[in-house]
Amino acid sequence: KTWELAVTELFADDQLSKQSYSTVNVFVNAQRSQDDELNRTVQADIPLFAVAFVLMATFCSIFLGKAASWTQSRRLLGTVEFYLVLFGCIAGYGTAMLLGVPFTVLQQILPFILVGIGIDDAFVICGAFDATDPSLGFPERMEKAIQRVGVSITLTKVTSLAAFLLGATCAFPSVQYFCYYASTSVFFIWLLHLTTFCALLTLDAQRQAAKRLDPFLCVAASRCLPAQATEDKQREPLGEALAAMIRLLTGNVFGIVVTLLLFLAVACVSLWQVSSGLSTDFDIMDLSPDQSFLRDFYNMEQEHFGGLSTGGLALPTAYYVRDVDFSTVEVQRYLEELGAEIVTLDGVNQDRGLKSWHSVFTLWANSHRGTKASLPTGAFVSVETNRTGCTAALPAGVTSCASAFLTGSTFATAVREFLTTRMGSQFEDDVIFVENQIKVARLRAVHTNTVNSNQQVELLEETERLSEAWQGKLPGSFMSSQAYIFFDQYRIIVAQMTSSIGLCLGAVLVISALVLAHPLSVLIVIIVLALVFMDLIGNIILWGLDLNSISMINLVMAVGLVIDYSMHMAHNFSLQNSALSRKKRAELAVREMGQPIFLGVCTTFLAILPLGFSSSQAFRVFFKMFFGIVLAGGSHGLIFLPVLLSVMGPTMSVETSAGSDEGISNVEDASKESANAEEEIKTEAV
């Protein structure tokens, strides 16, 4: 690796191609280059990560409380909340590493996503706490707040946890590792919010009651601020605005129909786009910076040879034969016949021919018969010169096959000598010796140009059929190339995505059925999730992205975010007074949960916004995917779901423990609305 680094530094300056010669341009690529450039991508984006953390911490500290007040704000608590989520991520990462889960560069993006999920819970808890009766003691207020929202918070996190664990059943290691780290982190984030954050919120409420400054909690407001009148509890303007929007949309049949049809139309258009074709390609250059000597190398490769990264003309392949006696005539004939079949494959470039160490070695051995101790005349066995397949790997200018095969105990020694000659040095890496015997040998070829994943899958399946056909004669043999792992991904990515998303939706179905209780609520949540996923698949096509392991990670992560945006609203709807109409219950649910959900959406967007300016396409894919997630998930949770609940939401409420709803402002509002509704019914009856 030191030598490779020295070579790349010779032809690259500051990670860009450096041309040191006047008559030739040199572009370099080493085995370690991809890993080096991937690590450089992360290092180059560290300033972006810092910007994202500052944005999220600032947003949280401003909007967690009343930002305009020096005593009723929660600036310090908001900042601590941000680091609390990071501590949850650290605990989750440590647990995953302790369990032996490998760490990859993609895991470095996870904290941005988890901060959005975690801070959403803080907004929900603060909203529920602020809605309690201020005359109660702080422990009682916290108790009632958690009674109000603790179930939905737990439900969303358990659902996310189950979705990530089921996503880890995917066949792709990168997705598995990502899901393991996400699941452990989500658990600790949930645990910290229902324990540590609740305690910190209670302490901050005591600071507010004592009229101490925020964030200078040791300074009383009376020392530096003029006396202020006691602030009455007021409804949040954002929550009122969102509730007014829902009241407007559900005020008449036209608004309801237009809203529902608009969301359904977007889902149908996305589904139609998918039916026209979804690309499953993966360009390995997406993992490197936009400006890189490695990208220069691949651009040259693409322009002149078809491209290593896309499986073009320069993509080498080899057929490996192992654990057989290569000195026998039978095996040597198999090698010739196998070589002839390889060059007849549709996916093999016949113009570049077959590189067979055996064919060239046989010619060399016959030309030196009896001149070396390893080439005794008696060890040669005559064969027909017009035998099938023997011409497939003949060097240029040679038209006739060798008339005899070398056999016997000196075969391996002769091959060793051949590999040291000028003629045989080109095959030095094609034969592996173990204890002076040939353990593994390979025949090399080059694939034809392929322009899309469908052609590459066909190429892979053709080579697999060849390997399977030769198992009877050469057991354990196989054809392989470095790019086959990508081709195999293209083949199974759609099935893996369908399976993983199906399992995630199944987890949502089971868990929500246990908590929401009413089957209609469960059905509505599943409908919302299904529509969001349709939109996200359409988002892939809209951005011109491919369905691969990176976009699949985003789709699995979408479950956690969409559940946060939808489940809180659905559960809060079920808590509203069943004596009210569906429309009024939907409005009250949005009034109570709309602001926390909206702020959670904003936090997630701020978290992924810097990734849009990343120097790597892979990180920009995360931004594009999560932009669609927050847009589709947020709009469905704040608009489509309440409107749908106003039409077909369950009429019964979830039973709560005695007295658990006392002191909740929305419940008091609901009681007033219920009384008004009863009087209206009586008036109509008269």
N, C-alpha and C positions, 0 to 999 in steps of 0.2 A: 504494500500500500504506500510506503514511503516513496518507492520508485515511481508509482503512478502519479502521486502528488507532484513529484519533481517534473514529470513530463507535462502535466497540465499547466504547471506554473511557467514552463518554458514557452508554451504557446498561448498563454492567456495572461492578461494583465487586468487586475481588479475584476476577475471572473468574466471578462469579455475577451473575445478572440483577439489575439495580437499577431499581426503579420510582420515577421522579421526578415522576410526574403523578398527580393525584387522580382523574381521570375516565377514564384510559386506561392500559392496561398495554402496554408495548413490549418485544418480544423481538427480538434482533438476530442477524444472520448475515451475514458478509462472505466474500468469496472466499478470503481468507487464514485464516479462522477455524479451519478443520479442521487446517491445518498448525500453527497456533499452539497449539491445544489438544493436539495429539499431542506436540509438544515439551514442553508443560507436564506431560503425563503422565509423561514420562521424568524431568523435573526433580523432580516430586513423589515419585517412587519411588527417588530416589538414596539416601535413608537405608536403604531396604530392601536395595538393592544392597550397601551397606556392611555391613549385618548379615549378609547371605549370605556375603560374603567372610570376615568374622571367624569365622563358624560353620565354614566349610570349612577355613580355616587352622588353627583350634583342633582340630578333629576329626582332621585329618591329623597334626598335631604330637603328639597324644596316642596315636593308635592305630598309627602307623607302626612303633613299637618297643614296649618294655616300659615302660609309663607309670609304674609304681610305682618304677622304679629311676632313680637319679641318673646312672648311668654307662651302662646298657644301653638307655636310652630314646633316642628320635630326635626330640626336640622341635625342635631347630634345623633338622635335615634336613627335617622335615615342613613347617615354615614356609617354608623355601627351596623345597621341592617345589611348594608352592602358587604361589609367585611364578614358578617355572619354567614352570608351565602357562600363567600369564598372559603370560609372555614369548613363549611359543609362539603364543598368540592375537595378541599385538601383531605378531609377525613375519608371521603369516598375514594379518592385516588390512592390514598395509603392503604385502604382495605383491599382494593383491587390488586395493587402491587403485592400486598402480603399474600394474597391468594394465588399469585403467580401469573396474573394476566399481563401479557406483554404491553408495553407502552409504545405507541406510534405517534407520529407527528399530528395526526388528525385529532388526537385527544386534546391537543392544545387549544382547539377551537371550542371544546365543550363548555368551559366556564362561561363563555359569553351567552350561550343558550340557557344554561342552568340559572344564571343570574336573573334572566327574564322570567323563568318559571318560579324561582324562589321569591323574588320581590313582589310578584303578584299576590302571594299569600300574605305578605306584610300589609299590602293595601287592603286586602279583604278583612284581615283581623282588625286593623285600625278603623276601618269603616264601621264594622260591627260594634267595636268598643265605643266609638263616638256616638253611636245611635242609642246607647243605653242611658238610663236615667242618671243624671249627674248627682242626684241626691243619695244614691247608693254608695256604699264603700267601694274602694278600688278592687279588692278581691271579688266582691259580688258582681261588679260590672264586668270584670274579666271572665268570670264564670259564665255569665249570661251571654257574653259575646262569643265565647267558644261553643256554648250550647247552640248558638245560632249558626255559626259557620264552620265549626270544627269538623262536622260530618262531611261537608262538601270538600273541605281542604284534604281531609284524610282520603276521601273517595278519589279525588283527582290524583293524589300522589300514589295511592295503591294501584290505580289504573295505569298510571305512567310506569310504575315499577314493574307491573305485570307485562305491559307492552314491551318494555326494554328487554326483559328477561326472555320473552317469547321471540323478540327480534334477534336475540343472541343465538337462536336455533338456526339462523341463516348459514349457508354453506361458506360464505365469504369471511375469512378471518378478520379483515378490517372492520366489517360490520359487527362481528361478534365482540371484538375488543372494545369498540366504541360503546356498545350496549351494556357491557359489563361495567365499565366506568360510569356510564350514565345512571344505571340502576343503583349502584352503591352510593353515588353522590346524591341522588334524589331522596334516598332513605334518610341520610343525615340532614339534608336540608329540611325535610319534613319534621324530623325530630327536634331540630334546633328552633324551628318556628313555633311549635306547640309547647316548648319548654322555655328556652332562653329568651326568645323574643317576647313572649307573653310577660315574663318577669321584667324585662327591660321596659316594655310599654307601660307596665304598672308603675315602675319607678319614675318614668318620664311624666306620667299623669300626676304623680305626687309633686313633681317639680312645677308643673303647670298650676296646680292648686295653690302652691306656696308662692306663686307669682315670681319665680326665679327666671332669669334670662336664659335663652337658648341661643348659642350653645354654652354660654358661661353660667353653668348651673349653680355655681357658688355665689353668684351676685344676685341680690334681690332687685326686682324691677323698681321698687320704690326709691332706691338710691340714685338712680340715673335717669329715670323716665318720669314724666309728669303723671299724676294720678289719673287712672282711666276707669271709666264706668265698667261694671261687670258685664262681660260679654255673654249675651244670651245665646243659647244653642240655636244655630241656624242650619237650614238645609244647605247642602253643598250645591253650588250653582251648576257644576258640571253634571251631577246626578239629576238635577231638575231639568237641565236642557235635554239630556238623553231621554228622560221620562216624557218630556213634552214631545219629542220626536216620535216616540212610540204611540203616544196618545193621538198625534196627528195621523200617523200611518194606519192606526186601527180604528180611527173615528168613523170610517165608512167602508162599505164593501169594496169600492173602487181602489182605495189605498191598499187594502189587504191583498186584493187580487194582483195588482200591479207589482207590489213588493215580492210576493211569492213567485210570480211568473218571471220576474227579472232574475232572481237567484237561480231558478230552475233553468232558464234560458242559458245563463252562463255555464252551468254544469253540462247542459246538453251540447253546447258548442265545444267545450273541452273534451267531452266524450267523442264527439265527431272528429276532432283533431287526432285523437288517439287512434281511432279506427282507420285513419289514413296512413298511419305508420309512426312508430316511435323508435327513434334511433337508439341502438345499444352500444355505440362505439365508445372507446376510451383511448384518449391520446395521452401517452405517458408524459409528454411534455407539459401537460397541465400542472404537473407537480413541481416544475422548475420555474424560476423567475422569468419575467418577460424578456429581460436583457441578460443573456447568459451564453457563455462559450458552448455549452452543451446544446442549447437551442440552435445556435449557428451551425453546429455539426449536423443536427437532424434536419435543418432546413436544406443544407447541401445534399444530404442523403435523399431527402424527399424530391428535390429538384432533379437530381441526376440518376438516381437508382430506384426510386419508388418509395423509399422510406422504411427504415427499420421499425419506426413506431407504428406504422400502419400495415405492416406485413407485406411490404412491396418486394420488388425484385431482389433487394439485398438481404432479405430475410433468410438466413441459413436454417437448415434442418438436418437431422441425422437419424439414422436407424441404428439402434444399439442391440448388439448380440452379446450374450453373457452365458457363462457356465456351460460351455460346450467344448468339445475337443476340436480345436481349429486345425489340427494336423491331419484329420481324416479327409479322404477324398469326398465323402458324402457331405460334410459340412462346407467344404470349399466350393462344391457345386451349388449348395444352397445359397452361399453368398453371391455367386454370380447370378443365379436365377432371381434372387431377391433384388439385386441391383437393377436387373432388367425391368422388373415390375415397378420399382420406384420411379424410374425415368418415364414410365408410361402413364403415371398419375396425371390427372388434369391439373392439379395444383402444383406440379413441379416444372421448373423451367428446363426444358430439354436442350435449349441452346447452350446453357451453362454446364450441362452434363452431370455425370456422377463422379464423385471423388472416392475411389475405392482403393484402399491400401493393398488389398489382396490382389487385385488385378495387376497393379504395377509391380508388386512384390513377386508375383509369379513370373512375369516377364524378366525381371532382374535375376531371379533364381535360375531360370533356364539359360540365360546368357552366361552365367558363371558356374554352370554345373561342373562339378568335379574339381573346381579350382580352390575351394575352401573346405575346411574340415566340417563346417556346418552344412555343406552342400554335396554330400557323397552321391555318386551316380546311382548307387543302389537304392537310395531313398526316394527316387523320383518314380512316379506312377504315370504311365502314358494315358492320355485322354484324347478325345476327338477334337480336332481344331475347329470344327464347325458346330460345336455344341451350342445348345440354346442359351442365350443370355450372356455369352462370354464377351461380346463386343461392346456391351453397354458402357463400360468404364475404361476402354482403351485410350491411352494418351493420344494427342493429336499427331498425325503422321503414321500411326501404327494401324495396320488394317487386318492383321491375322492374329489369332489367339495363340497362347502358349500351348505346347504339345504335351506338357506333363505337369503334374502337381508334386511339390515337395511334401513328403509325409515323414512320420517317425519322430523320434525323440529329439532330433536336432532342429525341428521346425521353429520352436520358440527362439532358439539361439540365432538362427538365420534371420528371423524377423528383426531381432535386436540389431544385428549387424546392418541389415537393410535400412533401418531407420536412421542410422548414423551417416549414411551416404548422402550425396547431393540429391539424388533422385528420391530417396525415401524420407528426407528431413521434413518435407511438407506434410507427412502423415504422423509426425512424432507424437501428436496429442490424440491420435485415433486408436491407439492400442495401449491398453493398461496391463501391466505385468504384476503378478503376485506369486512370489516364490518361483521365479523363472518360468512361470506358465502364463499364458494369455488368459486374463480373467474377463475382460470386456473389450470389445472392439466395435467400431462404428463405421458406417458408410455415410458420406456426406452428400447433400444435394442443396439446391436453392429453389425456393418457391417462386411461382409466378406472381405478377402484380395483382393485388386485391384492393378494391376501393371502398368496401363497406363491410360491416360486421356480418351480413348474410353470406357473402362470399367467403369470409374467413371461417365461419362456422362450417360451411360445406367443405372447405379445405381440411379442417380438423377432423371431421367425420370420415373423410376419405382416408386419411392416414390411420385412423382408428380401425377402419375396416381392413386395411392392409395388415396392421399389427395382429388383429384377431385371426386373420387367415393364415398367418405363419406360426401360430402358437403350436401347431402339431409338429412342425419340423424343427422350429427353433423356439423352444419353450422359454418364456420370460423375456423375449425380445420385444422391443417397442420402438416407435418413432416419436421423436420429441424435438421441440424447439422452445426457446425462451419465451416466445410470444404466445405459445399455446395456452398459457394460463389466462391470458386476456381473451383468447378466442373461446375458451371454455366458459368464461364469465358471460360473454355475449349470448351463449347458448342457453344458459340457465337463469339469467337475470330476471326475465319476465316471470318465470315460474316461481323464483325465489321471492320476488316482490309480492306477487299475488298471495303466496303462502304466508309471508311475514305480516302483511297488512291484514289478511284474513284472520290470523291468530290474534293480532292486536285488537281488531274489532270484536272478536269473540270474547276477549278479556273484558273489554268495555261492556259488552252485553251482559256478561255474568255478574260483574261487580256492581254495575248500575242497577241491575235487577234486584240485588240484595239490599241496596240502600234507598233507591228511589221508590221501591215497592210497587208503584203503579205501573203496569205494563205499557200504558200509553206514554208515560214519561220516558221510559226506556226506548220505545220505538222512535220517539221524536229525537232523542239524542243520537241514536244510530243513523237516522235520516240526515241529520246535520253533519255527522262525521263523514258519511258516504258522499254527500255533496261537496264537502271541503276537499276530500281526496280526489274527486273528479276534477275540481278546479286546480289542484296542485299538479296533477298529471298534465293538464292543459298548460299550466305554467311552465313546465319543462319544455314543451314544444314552443311556447310563446317566446321564451328566452333563447331558443335555439340550442338547448342543452341536450345531453344524452342520458339515457337511463343506464347508470353504472353503479358501482359500489358507493361512490360519493353521494350521488343523488338519492340512492336508496337509504343511506344513513339519515338524510334529511327527512325522508318520508316517514321513517320510524320515529324520529324525534318529533315530527309534527303531531303525533298522537298525544304526547305530553302537553303540548301547547294548546291544541284544539280542545282537549278535555278541560283544561283550565278555563278556557273562554266560554265553554258551553255548560259544563256540569254545575258550576256555581249558580248560573242563571236558572237552570232547570230545577235544581234543588231549592233555591230560594222561592221560586214560583210555587212549589209544593208546600212551602211554609206559610204562605199567605192565607188569609181567612177564606175558607171555602164558601162563605155566604156571599162573597163578592163575585162579580162577573169575571169571566176569563180575561176580558180586556183590562179590567181594573187591576187584577192580580198581576198581569204581565207588566203593567205600568209601574206598580209598586215594586216588583222584582227588579226592574231596570233602575228605579230610583235608588234602591238600596245597593245593588251590585254593579250598576253600570259604570260608576266612576272607578272603583277598584279594577274592573276588567279593562276599561279604557286605558288607565294608567299602566297596567301590566303590559298591554299591547305596545304602548309608547316605549316602555323600558326595554322590551325585547327588540324593538326596532332600533333604538339607540345602541343596543349591545352589538347588533350585527352591522350597523351603518359603516363603521370604519373598514369592515372587510370588503366593502365595495371598492375601496381604493387600494386593495392589496396588490402586490407585485406578482402574485401567482393566480392563475386561472382557477385552480382548485378552491382557493379561499373565496374568490369572487363567485363561484358556484354556490357556496354556502350563503352568501349575501342574497343572490338572486332567488334561491329556493326559500329562504326564510322571509324575504320580502313578500313572497306569495303566501307564505304560511300566516304571517301576522295580518296581512290584508284580508285573505279569505277567512281565516279563523276568527279574527276580530269582528268582521262585518257579519258573519253568520251568528256569532254569539251575542252581538249587541243589537242586531236588526232582524235577521231572518228568524232566529229562534224565538224571541219575544212575540213577533207577529204570528208565527206558527202556533205558539202556545195560546195566543188570544183566540185562535180558531178551534184548535183541537186539544188543548191542554186538559189534563185530568181535573175533574170537578171537585174531587175530595182532597183534603189537606193531609199532610203527614202528621200523625199524632205526636205531640211532644210531651215531655214530662211536666207534671203539675207545676205551674208557676214559672216555667222556663222562659215564657215569652213576656213576662211582666218586665216592664222597664225598657222594652225595645220600641223605639220611636215609630218604626214602620208598622209594628203591630198595633200601636195606639191609633195610627192613621187608619189602618185597616178596620179597626173596631168602629171608628167614626163613620167610615164609608159604609160599613155593614148596616149601621143604624139608619143612615140616609137611604140605603137601598131598600130596607124594610118599609120605611115610610113611603117611598115612591110606589112600592107594590101595593100598599094599602090605599094610597090615593087613587091609583089606577083602578083598583077593585071598586071603590066608591063611584 
